[in-house]
Amino acid sequence: MSEGSAAIELERCRTNPEALSESLPESQVPDGGYGWVVVSGCAVLTWWFVGLSYSWGVMQAALVKQGLSSVSTLSFVGSLTTACISGLALVNVKVIRYLGAQRTGLLGVSLLGVIAGVGTSLCFMVVSVIPGQYFSRKRGLANGIVYAAGGLGGAVTSFTIDSLIRRLGTAWAFHVLGLITLATGIPAAWLIRERTSVRTPGFVDWSLFRDVRFITLFLAGAVGTFPLFVPPFFLPLYSTSLGLSPSAGAGLVAGFNFSSALGRLACGAASDRIGPVNVLFLALLLSALSMLAIWPVSTTLAPLAFFVVISGAANGGFFSTMPTVVGAVFGAARVGVAMGMIVTGWVGGYLMGAPIAGYLLSAYGGAQSSLSAYHPAMFYAGSMAMGAASFVSLLRLRTDTSILARV
């Protein structure tokens, strides 16, 4: 940089403090410190908003048994909550900019028990954007820890919901979970602080659509979210078709979520060693193979448990790796708006991914029919995951080798 350019940049940073944070090199990111406290607070929030979403299948199975509604309709209800993550993503980036991460987190966790979709979307954006401000070399590990908590939350919540339903009924199960969420989530949200302001030049940074890497990653996420909730939403119903008890179905969902936690943590750590783009590709490929090759032949408990482990780990890897990919490819300065735009593209998959599987199940005989009635839904989900993996493979060709193999 010439002396004249340096002087102009210095004056820009002096008159615009946010510009300073945009120009800081990755080497000046603390890579820890108070960042671990932020990671802890974000992990508790993720425990609840991810855990509640991924344990919906247990509640759904109970409501189907009570004859409340059809599988496809109840799948849509569960999907609607997670769809708010995408539908409100860009708005929530602005909310963080004006309220700050702490107050946004407090608002989000307070709404989880009232308007679950809005609360989930606010919490998701906070935990996706803020931890990365404190980490550079360990960014993947930090994100992995945050999202691993969601998998653990799903495992524990699955058993908790099953127990509460059997003891207190579905209505009181919701009441108790809401109270526990508030009691633990509010103190956790209070710990979250920004290191720098989230850069939001507008709701959309249209210049990103001139970048082939962004378009490819946008499409990968848009396609890859369709199959994400199919296994956890349908495992309880599928296990019942095998003749297993509702508690066994809850146990399978818990196992899926526990494997998801391990996958989130492992993929986060692996991102720092072999590159987040490589890890994202492997996670999507493994997810596709598990649904195309393992689930359709899982007609007894043992292979079904194997599917749960593989699919859960791959599923979790998608969530923990995506924010790391966005930060690595587009930089910390644009991670907020880039992540908001990419997550907005997930709305179709979040909203209709599981319901489409429900419609296919109904069309081929319904939940109480033969095991083959589930196969079209399995093949649909696996094919979508394979399509997403194909887009990420294209991204690998367009990404600098220093990002692909970042240590």
C-alpha positions, 0 to 999 in steps of 0.5 A: 500500500502506498503512503497516500493510500495508507493515509486515506485508509487511516483517515477512513478508520478515524472517521468511521470506527466500523471501518477499523474492524473491517480492515483488521487482519485475521492475525489481530483476532484474539482467538480466545479470551472472553470469546470462550465465555461468549461461546459458552453463552451461545452454546446454551442458546443453541442447546434450546433452539436446536434441541427443541427443533430436533426433538419435534419428531417425538412430539409429532409422534405423540400428536399423530397417535392422538389423532390430532392431524396428519403426518404431513401437516404436523411436519409442516408445523415443525418445519415452520419454526425452523423456516423462520430462521431463513425468512427473518435472517436479513431482518435479524442481522439488522436487529443485532446491529441496532440492539446488540448481540446481548439484547438480541439474544435475550429477546430471542430466548424469551420468545422461544416459549411464546413465538418459537419461530421468531425466538429461534431465528433471533438466537440462530443469527446471534450464535452464527455471527458473534463467536467468529468475531473472537476466533481466527485459527480456532474459528471452526472449533468455536463454532463446533462447540456452539453447535454441538450443544444443540445436538446434546440439547436435542438428545436430552430434550428427546428423552425429556419430552417423552417422559413429560408426555407420559407423566403430564401430557403434551400441554404440560410438556410444553409448559415445563420446557418453556420454563426451563428454557427461560431459567437457563437461557436468559443468564446465558444470553446476558454473557454474550458481547460483540467484539466489533459491530456487525457490518450491515451496509444494507439488507442485501449486499448485491455485489456478492451475487457477482461472486461465483463462490457465493452463488454456488454456496447459496445454492448448496445451502438452499438444496442441502436444507431439504433433507436435514429434518427428515430423519429426526422428524420421521424416525419415531414413526419409522421405528413404530412401523418396525414394532418398536415402542415410543420410548425406543423411537425417542431413544433413536432421536436422542441418539441422532442428536447425540451423534449430531453433537459429536459430528458438529464438534468433530467437523468444527475441529476438522475445519481448522485442519483440512479446511471448512469447504472440504469438511462441508463437502464430506458432511453432505456426501456422508449424509446423502449416502446414509439416506440412500444406502443405509436407511432403506435397508434398516429393517431391524434395530441394529442397522437403524442405530448405525444409520442414526449414528452416521446420519446424525454426525453428517447432519450436525456437520452441515450446521457447524461448518457452514458459518465457518465456510462463510467466514473463511471465504468472504471474511469476518467483515462481511460474514454477517450480511453474507450469512444472512443472505445464505440462510435466507435461501434455506427457507424452502428447505426448512419449510417444505423439506420434511412436509414433502417427505410426509406427502410422499409417505402418505401417497405410498401408503401412510405411516401405518403401512409397510416399510417400503412406503417410507422408501420414496421419502428416503430416496428424495432426502438422500438425492437432495443431500447429494445435489448439495454435495455436488454444489460444494464440489464446484465451490472447492474448484473455485476456492483458493487453496489457502482456504481449502487447506487452512490450518 
